[in-house]
Amino acid sequence: MSANTSFPEGHAIHARPAPPSDKELVLKVIPLPADTNGNGDIFGGWVMAQVDLAGSVLPARVIRGRMATVAVKEFIFKHPVRVGDILSFFSSVTRIGRTSITVDVEVYAERFGTQGQFVKVTEALLTYVAIDEQGKPREIPR
């Protein structure tokens, strides 16, 4: 298959990497200038906070109550995030234990001016634990 497809008008369209089909879209957000670091890119801590929010969506459906982030087993920044990018956060549950749930989160950017073309910018593996009113781990309802 060719990377370019010709159209009758003489225009070409480039093959676009697609976001994952095996994960659920759980969040979309556009970073603003206030979210930048000293280099003018989006601050990594801001991205991490968004990943934590996105990662909590699927566990919330299963835990049905309070939960806390207990581990970030892996966090990889593949490309910088820029002001105006449209970020799409995709998640899937990788493990459900007695009190915890682990999720994989992948983040794709549609660059300002090239919407529809996706660049994988971040991926992370996070674990959330169900907690009771005293903040102690509790069993996940089955």
N, C-alpha and C positions, 0 to 999 in steps of 0.2 A: 504494500500500500504506500502511495506517495505521501510525503509530508505536505504537499500542496495539491489543491484541487482547483482546476480552472473553471471559471464560470463564463457564460457567453459574453458578458460585458467586458471580459478581459481582466477581471479582478481575481485574486487568488485568496484562498483562506488556508491558514496554517493549522495543522493538527494541534489540538489543545489537550494538555494533560487533564484528565477528569478527576474530580474528587472521588473518594472511595465509595463503592456501591455496597460494601458490606458493613457500613457504619451509618448511624443516624445523625442527621443534621440537628444539632441541639442549640446552637447559638450563632448569630451573625452580629458583627459589630464593626464600626469604622473608627479607627484611632484618630485622635485630634492632636494639634500642635502641643497642647499642654502635656501630652503623654510622651514627649521625646526626651532622649538623653543628650549628653554633650556633643555627640556626633550628628545629631539631627535625626537619628533613627528612633523608632519607638523603644522606650525603656523596657528591658527584658523583664523586670519585675511587674510591669503592667501586663505584659503578655502572660506571665505566670498566673497572675490573679484571674485573668479571663479564662485561662485553661482550667483553673480550680473551679470556677463557676460552671463552666461547660461540663466538666467532668462529674459534677454533682447531680446533673439532671437525671440520668438513667438510674443511679442508685436511689434517688429520692422516690422513684416509682415503686421500688421494691422494699425499701426500708420503712416507708410510711411513718415517718417521725423524725426526731432529731438525729443528726449524724455529724461526724467530724472527719476532716482530712487527717489521716494518721501517717501516710507515707507517700512520698514521691520517689518511686524507684528509679525513674529515668526521665530526663528532660533534655531534649536535643533541639538546639536552635540551628536550623539548616540554612536559612536566609534571613536577612534583616526585614523587619516590617517597617513600612513607611507611612507617613501621614497620608490619609485619603484612601489607603488600601481597604477593600472590603474583605474582612476576615470571616471565614466560615469554619466553624468548629464541629468536627464529626467525632462521634464516640461509639464505643461498643463495650459491653461487659465481657471481661475475660475470665473472671472467676467470682463465684459467690460462695463464701464460707459461712460458718456458723454465726459470726457477728460482723463480718466485713465483706465488702465488694470491691473488686479491682476493675478499673476501666482503662482502656486505651483511648487517648484523645489525639487526633491529628488536626492540624490547623493549616488551611489553605488561604492564600491571598489572591485576590483579583486586583491587580495593580490599577491605580488611578489611570484612566484612559484606555485600559485594555481589558475591560470587564469581559467575562466569559473565558478568559485564559487563566488557569489556576497554577499557582506555584506553592508547593508544600513548604511551609516556613518553620513549623514546629511540630514536634510530637512528644507525648509524655505518657507515662504509666503511673496512675494514682490509685491509692487505696483509701476507702472511706469506711468508718466503723459506725454501726448503729449505737446510739447512746440513750440512756434513760434520762429522767428529769434531774438526776444528781450527776450526770455526766459520765456515768459508768457504762461500760460496754453491755449491750443486751443482745439477745438472739434476734435474728432477722425472721420476721413472720414467713411461714411457708404456705 
